[in-house]
Every structure is written in C-alpha cells, then in structure tokens.
Amino acid sequence: MRGWALGRCREVTGGEVNFAWARAIVEVLVEYGIEEVEVAPGSRSAPLVLAALAESRLRVRVHLDERSAGFFTVGYARAHLGPAVVVTTSGTAVANLLPAVVEADHSDVPMIVVSADRPPEVRGADANQTIVQAGIFGGSVRSEVDLPLPSPERLRQAGRRSVAGLVEAVVRRAFGPPGGPVHLNVPFAKPLQPPSPVGLGLLGPEEPRRQRGSLEMRAAAHREGERSRMTWRKSVRSAGRELGDQGALVAELLEGSRRPLLVAGPATDPGLVGPATLRFAERLGIPTLADPLSGARFDRRLDSAEDSGGEGGPPTILGGYDHYLRSPPVMALLTPDLIVRVGRTPTSGALEEALAVWGDCTQVVVDDGSHPKDHQRLADHYLRAPAAELLGWVAERTPLRRASAGSRPGDQWREGWRCAETAAWEAIAEDLDGIDHEGAFAAAVVRALVPGSTLFVSSSMPVRDVDAYAQPAARDIQVLGNRGASGIDGIVSSVMGCAGGGAGPVVGIIGDIALYHDMNGLLAARDQRLNVVIVLMDNDGGGIFHLLPIRDFEPAFTPCFAAPHGLDFRHSAELYGLRYTEVASPAGLEEAVAAGVRRAGTEIVRVPTDRERNRRSHLRTRMRVARRVLEVLDKRGS
C-alpha cells in the first residue's frame, strides 16, 4: 500500500491492522476521484480519520455534529458534481445522517457514508454506543456493505484486495446511474490506532489541499475526479438503440402536435439539463415552463438564437405561470395537446394542478432517476432515459418547422403563451411597486446576483417565492435546493457545502424556522472560511401555513402551525462570529446582497416580514395577474 504497510517481520498490533484496513478503503475512494471527506469527531472512527489525513489527495473537513456533516456533503455534491465522503463514529451518530441520506436518495445526489462500528460479537447486547448500523438507512441507499472485522490474516492473505473489492462494488453505485447514497459500515476492535503517529504521514485538516502531495499526484487525482464526475453526469443509457427509439417516439409526437408544451421541473444536474432544455425549446419553438431549479430559467442564451442557423429566436422560457395558471379560464385557453416533462414535479402548485386538469392531452415523462416522477399517474409514455441526452437527440434530428415566426400552426400557440407571460410580469411589477413582501425580496436577491453565482433556496416559501416572482433572465445563475424530500432541515449546512464545493459566489435564501433547525451549520462558515450571504426571511414562524386552509382553525392555528418564536437571530451571528445586517426594502436587500458577495466571509442579512401581510400580498398579486392575462388572451382570441 502507498506510504504505509503492515510489517512482515514482527508481530503487528491491532491498531496497525485497523490503520492498514482503513488505508485500503481510502485508496479505493481516491481511485474513484473522491477529493473531500467530512468528519464528525468520535473514537471508533479513529482509523478512518487517520487514514484520510494520511492521504495527500484528500481534503478533510471537521464538523461537530453528524446531521450538519451529512447535509454539508449533500450541498458539496450538488455544487461539485461528484460525491464527498462523510465519516462517523458508531451509535446514534450514524442515525443522525438519515435526513441527509433521504434527501440524497430522492435527489439522486451521490454520497458515500462510512460509519465506524463495534465488533460484530458485541452487537445486540449491552455494549456501549452500539446499535444495529447495518441496514440502518433501509431502502434509501443504492448499495451497502457490512465489512468484516480487520485481521492480520485477512490483510496478509489477500492484501489490499481483501477489502478493496467489497468497497469498490459499493462505491461505484454512488455514481449511478442514477447517482445516490451508499453505505460502508466498518467495524473496528481496540486498540483502534497504531501505537505511535510516527511514520503515518498525517497532515492536519487545516492544511490547504493544494499543498498536499506532489504536483503529479494532484494532477492524477484531478483526472480521476473528472472521470468519476462524468460517470455520474452521463448515464450509461446515453448511447445505443434504446435512446434512439425513445427519441423517435418524442419526435413523432411533436410532428403531430399543434400545441406542444415543455415542462422543466427541478433537475438533479441543472448545469447539464438546463442547456439541453434551452436548445430543445429554441430549435423547436416550444413554449417551456421553466422551474427555477431546472437550469433553464436563468441563462445567457435567453436573449440569443444560438446555433439556430438564423431561423429561430430566443427560446420561449416562461416563469410567471404560478400566478396565471391559478385561473381556470386561463388554464382552459392555454390547454396543450402534448406535454413533455423533464425533471421532478414542479415547485408551482398551480402548474401541478394544471397538469392534472390537462390530463386528457398526451403526456410524456422523461426520467432516469431512482424514484418515479409521475405521482399523479398522468404519463401516457414514461421514458427511462437521461433527459439532457434525449432532448438533445430530438433537437438535432427534428426539422426546424416551428422555429420561424409566421403562419405555421405552432406560431399562434407560442404567441399566446408569450402574451400571457408579458402581461403577467407587467402586472407583477405594478403590484410589487412600493410593496415589501417576501416575493419582492426574493426577486431582489435574484437581481443582485452576478453571472456565475449560485443561489440555494430553502424549501417552504423561499423556493416558491423565487418560482413565482423571479423573472427569467439572460444571466448565468445556478439555482439549487433540497427538493428531493423538500425538508427544511439541513439547509444552512447544504448552503455551506455548496460553497465548499466551489460553486462561485453563493447566496442562500432561508426562512427563520429553517435557520433555527440548522443553526449549528453556521459553524462551518467560520471554521472553513466560506464566503456566503444568507438572506434570512424572518416572519417569526411558519408563514407558508397562512396560505393553507388550516389558517382558519384558531385557536389551534397560531400556536401549533404558525408557531411564533420571537428569536433574535443577531445573537446566532454573534455566536459564530459572522457579519449581520438588517434591511427593510427590496432595494436595500439588493444592495446588501451585491455588496455581501464581494466581501470575504459569511454574512446574515435579515429581512423582517409579516406573515399575514405577506398572505394578503400573495393573494392580491395572483388575482391581479390572472385578471390581466385573461384580458389579454380574450382580446387576441386565444
């Protein structure tokens, strides 16, 4: 083994065996391009931590609690386009990873959990800090293995191969397709570590990764990382007859359609699916309802007809639909005869309902993820294919029969959507003028972002506000969020993981309850010296419940659902040594975010809002937009 091996001429200690076993595991991880290990302190995991620190090609980050470490890993994988490893000790430490593993599973995000365990013979008894760890994540992992207890005999008989084969079989499943979490459970007996650190080649976690190892070793690690990330990004289903058959079906359906519609929901890899969506929409002239997490709503291509041979215009990317599709008459006027869907279920509840109302039209779902994306059972054709490659196949092989303006059947259909969209954003702008509510603040954050920025939006209201109020724009902005299981736990840690994964300027929009859930995630901002702006939408409770029927059920509603807490979050910023500011207007927020991303370090920008006023503003905007759009469509006879 590289750098350290068992002695052959003397009696070796159990700690040396453990270290050699852990080194063999780490070498497999590095060969698969792993560059990052998240560690939560614990005794039983000592061999794994030491082995990671002895590997010059790994960056090791320390997190004080496992739940935060797990979600940091998820955020890192989203931004880095490849998995990180999270290492825990035994017992409930492993159980604390379950929320992050569930999110990774439902989002098809690669993640490698390595949990240390007690020896098998003490499980199921009263040994301290011992639970049943094998199988603890149930069906949420792509693969798992409960490794045998390290022994000199196992190492000497088969050397590194005794453990490498078992580990490799599991690790490769993290890359997919589809990608997702895997679990290595590794038991160790005492003594856990070698008698002395001398000769182990340990490097402190605070040592910058660029200083570790030779230039050749770093270059090799980079090449392995690129190979592994591309393994995740490019499905093995991408080539061959099956994709061609599926593409031919979609092309045939498009040929016979007069009112086609593309619905782009949240994507696992928006950086890959988004451009393919735009290319498809541009070449075929198809109206496209683009979720902010689809990768297609914010892109420089929105103001160009790139590579269309002069026959096409900018793609018809729509973002105001959450308002006007709440109107049944508008929904009826914009009824398609064919819907092609990629990505997860859209964020917009109005669009989700419209898909059901339009259930009589032909619907095609394109998906190669681990979980079906058609919970409403609307798909006439469910194609198991990578969305980016199928859209690309169809775009390249379908004639540009819809791309030019004129009297073709698709032109009036496309113009109807464009008129609706223009009217919607005009009405939204009028309604937001001088009104400070969460939708206006969300739009201000998006306007403040520079090209190359990453916006991480929390579940609950932040992602819905960005969906409803952030207009499509010709700027390269990446929008991410934990929409696999759509929890609000672990959001801060996921934002920090994105920053740790090199996502460029990172801004997070998060509600006060979500920040309360994961305040411990702020420690990573300080300890890892991350540059993040956290926009805190503070309405003192669960604002989303004010938009639901439960609002009318007092005296239960306020204490049990709105749940006001009265917390002053400036103290959390002070606790972790972060900058803190408050703003009261969208213009002030836009200025604060623009300034914050230019400064080093992490800053919390608090925006105080009112739950009930926010509800009234949302309802007023919806009615204004629906009325305006209906007037426009009626006038043009759509």
Sequence and secondary structure as in RCSB ss.txt:
>XXXX:A:sequence
MRGWALGRCREVTGGEVNFAWARAIVEVLVEYGIEEVEVAPGSRSAPLVLAALAESRLRVRVHLDERSAGFFTVG
YARAHLGPAVVVTTSGTAVANLLPAVVEADHSDVPMIVVSADRPPEVRGADANQTIVQAGIFGGSVRSEVDLPLP
SPERLRQAGRRSVAGLVEAVVRRAFGPPGGPVHLNVPFAKPLQPPSPVGLGLLGPEEPRRQRGSLEMRAAAHREG
ERSRMTWRKSVRSAGRELGDQGALVAELLEGSRRPLLVAGPATDPGLVGPATLRFAERLGIPTLADPLSGARFDR
RLDSAEDSGGEGGPPTILGGYDHYLRSPPVMALLTPDLIVRVGRTPTSGALEEALAVWGDCTQVVVDDGSHPKDH
QRLADHYLRAPAAELLGWVAERTPLRRASAGSRPGDQWREGWRCAETAAWEAIAEDLDGIDHEGAFAAAVVRALV
PGSTLFVSSSMPVRDVDAYAQPAARDIQVLGNRGASGIDGIVSSVMGCAGGGAGPVVGIIGDIALYHDMNGLLAA
RDQRLNVVIVLMDNDGGGIFHLLPIRDFEPAFTPCFAAPHGLDFRHSAELYGLRYTEVASPAGLEEAVAAGVRRA
GTEIVRVPTDRERNRRSHLRTRMRVARRVLEVLDKRGS
>XXXX:A:secstr
  S    SSS   HHHHHHHHHHHHHHHHHHTT  EEEE   STTHHHHHHHHT TT EEEE SSHHHHHHHHHH
HHHHHTS  EEEE STHHHHTTHHHHHHHHHHT  EEEEEEE  GGGTTTT TT    TTTTGGGSSEEEE    
 HHHHHHHTTHHHHHHHHHHHHHHT SS  EEEEEEE  SS S S STTS    TTS GGGSS HHHHHHHHHHH
HHHHHHHHS GGGSSHHHHHHHHHHHHHHHT SSEEEEE   SSHHHHHHHHHHHHHHHT  EEE TTTT SB G
GGG  TTSTTS  S  EE  HHHHTTSHHHHHHT  SEEEEESSS S HHHHHHHHHTTTSEEEEE  SSS S T
T   SEEE S HHHHHHHHHHHS  TTSS SSSHHHHHHHHHHHHHHHHHHHHHHHHTT  SHHHHHHHHHHH  
TTEEEEE TTHHHHHHHHH   BSS EEEE   SS  STTHHHHHHHHHHTT SSEEEEEEHHHHHHTGGGHHHH
HHTT  EEEEEEE SS GGGGGSGGGG TTTHIIIII      THHHHHHTT EEEE  SHHHHHHHHHHHTTSS
SEEEEEEE  HHHHHHHHHHHHHHHHHHHHHHHHHHT 
